């Protein structure tokens, strides 16, 4: 094979990698991640709303982080959705206002119903919805208010802290979640985001109720994506950021079953809920990752130069490492052996699509969530 053909081949195989880099440019090359929060003499009052269901083992770090904030929350509202553990008592001992969630109405999902009840009980100028497995840096609320700028909806994908080896399998779920919203290209907030993030969302109380809040997305598994669409429909901006240095979480810490069940409940819907342009571009990048492995394997027994496969594979491994560094605490082997978490991602997405559109039900936290089978 001539050098010219080899050059073209490498360029072609590198194009999907370049697409991935552009989709996650601001994750790989952050410009303001270490900026300090602005000093505030009269910050708005912030009501924190935490929907919970059996979160005894996860909510402690969040409640502790809220006590340490440089901008103290006006109130912390924990909405207990029929927990069978000590979530409620733990939250009360930490000083939170605990609301016993009312029975789930027809057409609502657990999280949307809990968020709606918490918002109705709030009195702050700003609402901050946080998942129970998140925690904030000491200046987290101050930093969120700086990013918010007083309008629209602000959502952050928390920095993913991992501890066990199996948690490395979440790598590509995080990458695709962030790439598919289209908020991390070199253009940043100058283009309209194609989605939003659920673990951390902030908006004014006035705008929340103006757009209808979680009541308008009560039956949506990906309530955050559809809530963002409601804000945009009302002419209000939506901003999405990476949470490194502001907010972190540890997802699915209870083993493989929880990991598979957790990602399965949302990825099927996610494939069709965000902007299709960004979804297609993310799919092209993922196909390039699979192609890099195929090229490496072919080079082992091909008559073409053996260096082509390793070069292409190393390119994808290096960019994957740089991406993962910006989104979570992932081990180096998850990048070097990226086909492993990639294959796991593909299998779980396939499972999620089957459950969502064929079986038409997914399970989460002891509940069966029935899906419509429609996009």
Legacy VTK file of the C-alpha trace (Angstrom):
# vtk DataFile Version 3.0
C-alpha trace
ASCII
DATASET POLYDATA
POINTS 375 float
0.000 0.000 0.000
1.429 3.394 -1.003
2.184 6.152 1.481
-0.480 8.354 -0.100
-3.199 5.751 0.396
-2.056 5.202 3.976
-2.201 8.932 4.675
-5.762 9.149 3.341
-6.791 6.079 5.324
-5.459 7.516 8.582
-7.154 10.851 7.913
-10.493 9.131 7.243
-10.260 7.047 10.405
-9.299 10.129 12.413
-12.355 12.166 11.331
-14.736 10.578 13.897
-12.120 11.210 16.575
-12.006 14.877 15.578
-15.806 15.038 15.834
-15.627 13.660 19.370
-12.969 16.207 20.290
-15.109 19.064 18.968
-18.202 17.814 20.828
-16.268 17.728 24.110
-13.823 20.568 23.445
-14.664 22.548 26.580
-14.450 19.399 28.690
-10.995 18.584 27.358
-9.781 22.186 27.452
-11.699 24.051 30.191
-11.089 27.776 30.437
-12.721 28.737 33.725
-12.816 25.610 35.865
-10.525 27.086 38.529
-12.137 30.502 38.724
-13.102 31.682 42.198
-16.665 32.560 43.072
-17.479 36.258 43.091
-17.913 37.959 46.433
-21.617 38.654 47.037
-23.027 41.160 49.525
-26.678 40.325 48.894
-27.041 36.916 47.182
-30.522 35.646 46.298
-32.097 33.201 48.710
-31.672 29.622 47.533
-34.080 26.787 48.277
-32.439 23.390 47.760
-34.844 20.590 46.799
-33.631 16.990 47.105
-35.931 14.184 45.884
-35.177 10.971 47.781
-36.160 7.327 47.846
-34.054 5.002 50.002
-31.000 7.282 49.932
-29.687 6.572 53.428
-26.297 5.401 52.110
-25.835 8.329 49.708
-27.390 11.516 51.041
-24.951 12.138 53.917
-22.170 13.824 51.866
-24.701 16.141 50.212
-26.214 17.302 53.502
-22.758 17.833 54.985
-21.627 19.843 51.940
-24.695 22.082 52.196
-23.762 22.964 55.773
-20.322 24.127 54.599
-21.422 26.519 51.857
-19.984 30.021 51.720
-23.428 31.068 50.459
-25.719 29.232 52.838
-28.974 27.899 51.413
-32.131 29.597 52.613
-33.687 26.162 53.142
-32.940 22.537 52.371
-36.055 20.563 51.485
-35.809 16.786 51.368
-38.856 15.142 49.820
-39.069 11.548 51.002
-40.723 9.291 48.432
-41.884 6.400 50.647
-38.379 5.356 51.719
-38.110 2.099 53.642
-34.709 2.981 55.163
-33.572 5.804 57.475
-33.381 8.522 54.808
-35.980 10.670 56.531
-34.429 10.499 60.017
-30.944 11.168 58.666
-32.140 14.261 56.808
-34.005 15.568 59.861
-30.949 15.167 62.070
-28.975 17.163 59.508
-31.409 20.063 59.838
-33.280 19.660 56.558
-36.981 20.297 56.162
-38.343 16.823 55.419
-41.580 16.428 53.504
-43.314 13.063 53.465
-44.199 12.616 49.826
-47.851 12.089 49.019
-48.887 8.926 47.144
-47.781 8.943 43.525
-50.609 10.253 41.307
-51.507 8.647 38.010
-49.250 9.839 35.189
-46.425 11.033 37.422
-43.010 9.518 38.028
-41.352 9.457 41.438
-38.707 12.104 40.832
-40.940 14.602 39.046
-43.603 14.272 41.754
-41.044 14.755 44.534
-39.489 17.800 42.819
-42.899 19.366 42.277
-43.873 18.938 45.937
-40.536 20.368 47.053
-40.869 23.380 44.765
-44.341 24.111 46.094
-42.984 24.111 49.649
-40.081 26.410 48.782
-39.827 30.107 49.611
-36.428 31.053 48.151
-35.793 33.300 45.168
-33.882 30.510 43.437
-34.601 26.775 43.278
-31.691 24.329 43.227
-32.679 20.732 42.482
-30.011 18.215 43.503
-29.911 14.421 43.321
-29.178 12.771 46.661
-25.928 11.215 45.452
-24.333 14.599 44.676
-22.253 16.895 46.871
-21.004 20.457 46.451
-17.634 22.095 46.946
-17.693 24.734 49.734
-18.213 27.538 47.202
-20.530 25.400 45.065
-23.707 27.431 45.470
-21.777 30.672 44.973
-20.262 29.290 41.761
-23.669 28.129 40.543
-25.101 31.603 41.094
-22.192 33.088 39.126
-22.894 30.762 36.197
-26.633 31.302 36.407
-26.616 35.037 35.715
-30.190 35.375 36.946
-32.152 33.930 34.044
-33.339 30.712 32.439
-32.271 27.224 33.476
-28.779 26.174 34.506
-27.832 22.485 34.603
-24.524 20.797 35.449
-23.278 17.267 34.946
-21.411 16.476 38.189
-17.835 15.250 38.234
-18.096 11.455 38.474
-16.157 10.012 41.410
-15.482 6.270 41.101
-14.010 3.847 43.617
-14.604 0.264 42.469
-13.322 -1.280 39.238
-16.818 -1.956 37.859
-17.626 1.768 38.065
-15.122 2.368 35.263
-17.748 0.884 32.957
-19.702 4.134 33.250
-17.058 5.964 31.218
-18.824 6.171 27.859
-22.234 6.821 29.393
-20.811 10.012 30.863
-19.054 10.946 27.638
-22.130 10.434 25.468
-24.402 12.204 27.969
-22.226 15.290 27.726
-21.399 15.084 24.019
-25.026 14.721 22.942
-26.194 18.019 24.484
-23.890 19.989 22.200
-22.912 22.445 24.952
-19.189 21.728 24.989
-18.150 22.580 21.447
-15.764 25.515 20.866
-18.907 27.659 20.389
-20.118 26.905 23.918
-23.343 28.705 24.872
-23.465 30.511 21.535
-25.440 27.582 20.144
-28.670 26.280 21.596
-28.142 23.150 23.723
-29.768 19.933 22.587
-30.509 18.692 26.093
-29.799 19.205 29.776
-28.551 17.385 32.883
-30.677 16.022 35.706
-28.516 15.761 38.857
-28.110 19.531 39.298
-30.551 22.127 37.977
-31.016 25.738 39.058
-33.576 28.371 38.091
-35.520 31.222 39.617
-38.673 30.254 41.463
-40.645 32.678 39.305
-39.489 31.196 35.993
-39.964 27.644 37.258
-43.652 28.148 37.935
-44.061 30.307 34.827
-43.055 27.395 32.568
-45.083 24.916 34.624
-42.167 23.239 36.387
-42.093 19.480 36.788
-45.848 19.291 36.323
-45.337 19.807 32.582
-42.860 16.879 32.406
-44.483 14.685 35.060
-44.435 11.468 33.012
-40.979 11.854 31.477
-38.105 9.551 32.470
-35.643 12.206 31.260
-37.501 15.013 32.969
-34.498 17.365 32.804
-34.327 17.219 28.997
-38.005 18.040 28.617
-37.911 20.712 31.307
-35.129 22.401 29.342
-37.328 22.298 26.248
-40.109 24.023 28.196
-37.742 26.815 29.213
-36.615 27.249 25.623
-40.219 27.209 24.408
-40.933 30.124 26.752
-37.972 32.057 25.366
-35.737 31.462 28.382
-32.085 30.425 27.949
-30.704 27.037 28.976
-27.039 26.646 29.926
-25.150 23.408 30.491
-21.762 23.052 32.159
-19.373 20.400 33.423
-19.394 20.176 37.205
-15.697 19.658 37.907
-14.651 21.845 40.834
-18.285 22.670 41.688
-20.319 19.511 42.165
-19.531 15.786 42.215
-21.431 12.525 42.507
-20.859 8.831 42.818
-23.379 6.937 40.720
-24.493 3.349 41.189
-22.198 2.483 44.058
-24.105 -0.676 45.014
-22.816 -3.038 42.355
-23.252 -4.259 38.810
-27.019 -4.746 39.008
-27.645 -1.162 40.046
-25.212 0.078 37.391
-26.983 -1.799 34.591
-30.472 -0.963 35.864
-29.635 2.711 36.346
-28.232 3.316 32.878
-30.877 1.093 31.249
-33.717 3.240 32.547
-32.617 6.320 30.635
-30.328 5.577 27.689
-33.100 4.266 25.424
-35.068 7.479 25.794
-31.908 9.527 25.585
-31.168 8.228 22.110
-34.185 10.147 20.770
-34.740 12.932 23.305
-31.821 15.248 22.623
-31.059 17.219 19.464
-30.711 14.639 16.652
-27.775 16.497 15.102
-25.677 16.060 18.229
-26.896 12.481 18.656
-25.783 11.638 15.114
-22.402 13.281 15.608
-21.909 11.389 18.870
-22.853 8.153 17.086
-20.253 8.872 14.390
-17.616 9.329 17.077
-18.620 6.069 18.782
-18.460 4.231 15.459
-14.954 5.603 15.026
-13.986 4.170 18.428
-15.169 0.742 17.313
-13.364 1.273 14.015
-10.099 1.998 15.823
-10.256 -1.415 17.497
-11.088 -3.072 14.179
-8.145 -1.340 12.507
-5.806 -2.488 15.278
-6.940 -6.107 14.968
-6.710 -6.084 11.172
-3.206 -4.708 11.288
-2.036 -7.794 13.197
-2.533 -10.049 10.184
-2.788 -7.601 7.305
-0.133 -7.141 4.626
-0.342 -3.392 5.174
2.138 -1.734 7.556
1.536 -2.859 11.114
1.991 0.666 12.514
-1.309 1.949 11.080
-3.518 0.089 13.560
-1.540 1.058 16.685
-1.365 4.713 15.578
-5.125 4.970 15.048
-5.867 3.089 18.271
-3.455 5.271 20.260
-5.150 8.396 18.881
-8.546 7.293 20.191
-7.101 6.077 23.495
-5.309 9.379 24.082
-8.353 11.518 23.335
-10.553 9.252 25.482
-8.116 9.720 28.364
-8.211 13.501 27.980
-12.022 13.493 27.864
-12.405 11.258 30.910
-10.000 13.423 32.880
-12.445 16.291 32.562
-15.592 14.411 33.552
-14.609 12.096 36.378
-12.127 10.110 38.390
-11.463 7.340 35.899
-8.456 5.041 35.829
-5.905 5.123 33.041
-6.765 1.570 31.997
-10.312 2.659 31.137
-8.749 4.772 28.372
-6.010 2.372 27.271
-8.548 -0.461 27.159
-11.403 1.779 26.051
-13.078 -1.013 23.989
-14.118 -2.654 27.294
-16.281 0.206 28.651
-17.300 0.924 25.062
-18.619 -2.623 24.556
-20.414 -2.446 27.913
-21.988 0.844 26.843
-23.227 -0.700 23.595
-24.730 -3.729 25.352
-26.564 -1.656 27.966
-27.895 0.767 25.336
-29.200 -2.216 23.329
-30.853 -3.554 26.491
-32.354 -0.150 27.228
-33.791 0.164 23.722
-35.422 -3.261 24.007
-36.902 -2.486 27.440
-38.075 0.987 26.409
-39.561 0.323 22.965
-40.391 -3.406 22.901
-41.004 -4.543 26.473
-42.215 -1.020 27.288
-41.175 -0.979 30.918
-38.010 -0.290 32.882
-37.279 -0.821 36.566
-35.740 1.581 39.050
-35.701 1.815 42.846
-38.220 -0.975 43.306
-40.715 0.531 40.869
-41.695 -0.521 37.365
-41.835 2.464 35.023
-44.075 1.841 32.037
-42.984 3.466 28.798
-45.053 4.466 25.806
-42.865 2.693 23.271
-42.785 5.937 21.288
-39.862 8.307 20.761
LINES 1 376
375 0 1 2 3 4 5 6 7 8 9 10 11 12 13 14 15 16 17 18 19 20 21 22 23 24 25 26 27 28 29 30 31 32 33 34 35 36 37 38 39 40 41 42 43 44 45 46 47 48 49 50 51 52 53 54 55 56 57 58 59 60 61 62 63 64 65 66 67 68 69 70 71 72 73 74 75 76 77 78 79 80 81 82 83 84 85 86 87 88 89 90 91 92 93 94 95 96 97 98 99 100 101 102 103 104 105 106 107 108 109 110 111 112 113 114 115 116 117 118 119 120 121 122 123 124 125 126 127 128 129 130 131 132 133 134 135 136 137 138 139 140 141 142 143 144 145 146 147 148 149 150 151 152 153 154 155 156 157 158 159 160 161 162 163 164 165 166 167 168 169 170 171 172 173 174 175 176 177 178 179 180 181 182 183 184 185 186 187 188 189 190 191 192 193 194 195 196 197 198 199 200 201 202 203 204 205 206 207 208 209 210 211 212 213 214 215 216 217 218 219 220 221 222 223 224 225 226 227 228 229 230 231 232 233 234 235 236 237 238 239 240 241 242 243 244 245 246 247 248 249 250 251 252 253 254 255 256 257 258 259 260 261 262 263 264 265 266 267 268 269 270 271 272 273 274 275 276 277 278 279 280 281 282 283 284 285 286 287 288 289 290 291 292 293 294 295 296 297 298 299 300 301 302 303 304 305 306 307 308 309 310 311 312 313 314 315 316 317 318 319 320 321 322 323 324 325 326 327 328 329 330 331 332 333 334 335 336 337 338 339 340 341 342 343 344 345 346 347 348 349 350 351 352 353 354 355 356 357 358 359 360 361 362 363 364 365 366 367 368 369 370 371 372 373 374
